[in-house]
Amino acid sequence: MATSAVPAAVDALLAILRAEPALADARIVDGPPSVNLTERHRIYVGWSPGADQAIDIAQDFASAGARTRDESFDIACYAETRAGDKDMALRRTTVFELLAAVEVALRATNDAPTAPTLSGTVQWAHLTAGGLVQEQSDGGALAGLSFTVSCRARI
């Protein structure tokens, strides 16, 4: 009996995003960023700048008898795009295109009927919140979009 669906759900989310053709040009990162930030497009799973936790978890008994539990959790994620130019509109459009690809990857399709359940690891998962940041520096424009993948599981 698992004490949490989180480890399997995060692994499944990473696999789904890495397999999404629309995200082929983005590096999908497990957890916080490393020192190498050379990729122009990145999506972090289990990390967002300024977030207190990688994942917030809540559990309660699913029914009388305490045999099963319901677990709700929010996975902090962050999409970022940068370039050497100063075109903020292009960076903003691109980061929202990355987020759209994440949302599409989490929808059920004929090719991926279990995507909303993160390959059966949860009852459901979907995007529930987000926040845009924009920066200009000597290195060019950067647009980042923090977002949350909220999940519900029975353990």
N, C-alpha and C positions, 0 to 999 in steps of 0.2 A: 504494500500500500504506500503510495507516494504521499509525502508531506506537503508537496506543492507541485503545481503544474508549470511553474515559472521556467525551470531549466529547459524542459522539452519545448515549451512554447517559444522561447527566445531562439533556440536552435532552429525550430521550424520556420520562424519569421525570417531569420537570416537566409535559410535555404530558399524560401519563396522569393525573396527580393533578389538574391543572386541569380536565380533562374529567369527573372523577368526580362524579356528582350528589350523593353524600353529603358531599362537601367543598365544596359551593357556598357555604357561609357562612364558609369559611376562606380566608385569604389564603395562597397558595402563593408562597413567597419563594425566589428563586434566590440562594443565598449568604447572607452575614451580614445581620443586621437593619440597617435604616436608622434614622434618627432618629424617624420617624413610627411610633409603636406604638399607634395608636388602634384597630386592629382587635382584637376580643376573641379570635378564634381564628386562629392562624397555624401554618403548617408550613414549616420551613426545609429546603431541599435543598442539601447541600454546606456545612452549618454546624451545629455543636452547641456549646453553652457548655462551655468547658474542653477541647474536643478540640484536639489538637495539629495535626491536618491536616483539611482538608475531605474528602479522599479518600486512602486508603492503597492503593498499587498494588504488585503483584508480578508479574513476568513470568519465563517460562522457555521454552526451546525446546520445541515441541510434538512434534517427532520428529527422527530423524537427518536430516541434510541442512540443518538450520537454515533451512528455507523458511517455516515458520509458527511462531508463538509462542502460548502460552497466557497469558492475562492474568487475574488475579484482583484484584478491588478492592472496597473497602468504602466506601460513601458515607455520611458522617456526616449525620444528619438530626435534626430537633428539632421536636416538636409542643408548642404552648403554648396555654393558655386562661386568661383572666383576667376578672374582673368586679369591680364595686365592692362586692360583698357579702363576707361572711366565711365563706361556705359551701364549706369545703374538700372535703367529700364530693361536692358537685355538680361542682366543678372537676376532681377526680380522675376521676369517671365520664366527664365530657365529654372529657378528654384521651385516655382509653382508647377512647372512641368514635371520635375522630379517627384514632388508630392503627389501629383495626379497619377504618376506611374505606380507609386506605392499603393495608393487607394485602389487602382485597377487590379493590382496584384493580389489584394485582399478580397476581391469580389469573386463569387462563384461563377465559373464558366464551364463549358463542356470539357475543356482541357484541364481545368483545375477545380473540380467540384468541391474539394475540401479546403480551399484557400481560406474561407471565412472561419474555419475551425482550426486554422494553423495545422493542417494535416492531421486533424483528429486529436490534437493535444488540449484543446479548449472547446467549450460549447459555442462560443462566438468571439470574434475579434474585429474591431473596426477603429477607424480614425475618429477621435473625439475632440481634439483641441489643437491649437497651433498659435504661433506667434512669430512675426517677421522681424528680423534685424537687418540693417543695411550699414555698410561701412565703406568709406573711401580712404585709401592710404597711398603711400608711394608705390605700393605694389599693385594698385588698381582697385576696381570695384569688387565688393563681396556682398552677397545676399545669403542670409541664413534663415532657415525656417524650423523652429522647434515644433515638434508635434508629438501627440500621444496616441499610442495604440492601446485601447482599453480591451480587456479580456475578461471572460467569465468561464470558470471551470468547475467541475464537480470532482472532488477527490475523496 
